[in-house]
């Protein structure tokens, strides 16, 4: 199995476990009275499964993103080169001095 696929699977499993742990802590600490809602309603088990699945999606994505960003090379360890800078040329600009800005042709702004 390629190394990147192994990295992905490993960190997705870690994220799934973190999501399940987070959901267990939500229920154990009774945040927003979730434990009572799960026990008192008919679809409580489905709600717990949905919480585990959706929290696992989020935690797996974050865990893999952290792992991928950790693969970056440190500064100064090889890498590409910068493109050479080109010389800048000064371009002439023409401007009219003075004038009344409210009398421009084709502008339909209301006057105050």
C-alpha positions in Angstrom: 0.0 0.0 0.0 1.4 3.4 -0.9 2.7 5.5 2.0 0.2 8.4 1.4 -2.8 6.0 1.5 -1.4 4.4 4.7 -1.1 7.9 6.2 -4.7 8.8 5.2 -6.2 5.6 6.6 -4.2 5.9 9.9 -5.3 9.5 10.5 -8.9 8.9 9.5 -9.1 6.1 12.1 -7.5 8.4 14.7 -10.1 11.1 13.8 -12.9 8.5 14.0 -11.8 7.5 17.5 -11.5 11.2 18.5 -15.0 11.8 17.2 -16.4 8.9 19.2 -14.5 10.0 22.3 -15.9 13.6 21.8 -19.5 12.2 21.5 -19.0 10.1 24.6 -17.8 13.1 26.5 -20.8 15.1 25.4 -23.1 12.4 26.7 -21.2 11.7 29.9 -21.0 15.4 30.8 -24.6 15.8 29.8 -24.0 18.9 27.7 -27.3 20.6 26.8 -29.1 17.7 28.6 -28.2 15.3 25.7 -28.1 12.2 28.0 -31.6 12.8 29.1 -32.8 13.4 25.5 -31.1 10.2 24.3 -32.7 8.1 27.1 -36.1 9.7 27.0 -36.9 9.6 23.3 -37.6 6.8 20.9 -34.9 7.7 18.4 -32.2 8.3 20.9 -29.9 5.6 19.6 -30.1 6.9 16.1 -29.2 10.4 17.4 -26.1 9.0 19.1 -25.1 7.1 15.9 -25.6 10.4 13.9 -23.5 12.3 16.4 -20.7 9.8 16.3 -20.7 9.7 12.5 -20.8 13.4 11.9 -18.3 14.3 14.6 -16.0 11.6 13.2 -16.2 13.2 9.7 -15.1 16.5 11.1 -12.4 15.1 13.4 -11.1 12.8 10.6 -10.8 15.7 8.2 -9.1 17.9 10.7 -6.7 15.1 11.8 -5.7 14.4 8.2 -5.3 18.1 7.4 -2.9 18.4 10.3 -1.0 15.4 9.2 -0.6 16.7 5.6 0.5 20.1 6.8 3.0 18.4 9.0 4.6 16.9 5.9 5.8 20.3 4.7 9.6 20.8 4.5 11.2 23.1 6.9 12.4 26.4 5.4 15.9 26.2 3.9 15.7 22.5 3.1 15.9 22.4 -0.6 12.8 23.3 -2.6 12.3 25.4 -5.7 13.9 28.6 -6.9 12.5 32.0 -7.3 11.9 33.4 -10.7 14.3 36.2 -11.6 12.9 39.7 -11.1 12.2 41.7 -14.3 13.1 45.3 -14.6 10.3 47.8 -14.2 9.8 50.5 -16.8 8.3 53.9 -16.0 5.3 54.6 -18.2 4.2 58.2 -18.9 0.9 59.2 -17.5 -1.2 62.2 -18.7 -3.5 64.0 -16.3 -5.6 67.1 -16.7 -5.1 69.7 -14.1 -8.1 71.4 -12.4 -11.6 71.1 -13.9 -15.0 70.6 -12.4 -15.7 67.0 -11.6 -19.4 67.5 -11.5 -19.6 68.4 -15.2 -18.2 65.2 -16.6 -20.0 64.1 -19.7 -22.0 60.8 -19.5 -22.2 60.7 -15.7 -25.7 60.9 -14.3 -25.0 61.4 -10.6 -27.5 63.6 -8.8 -26.2 66.8 -7.5 -26.4 67.6 -3.8 
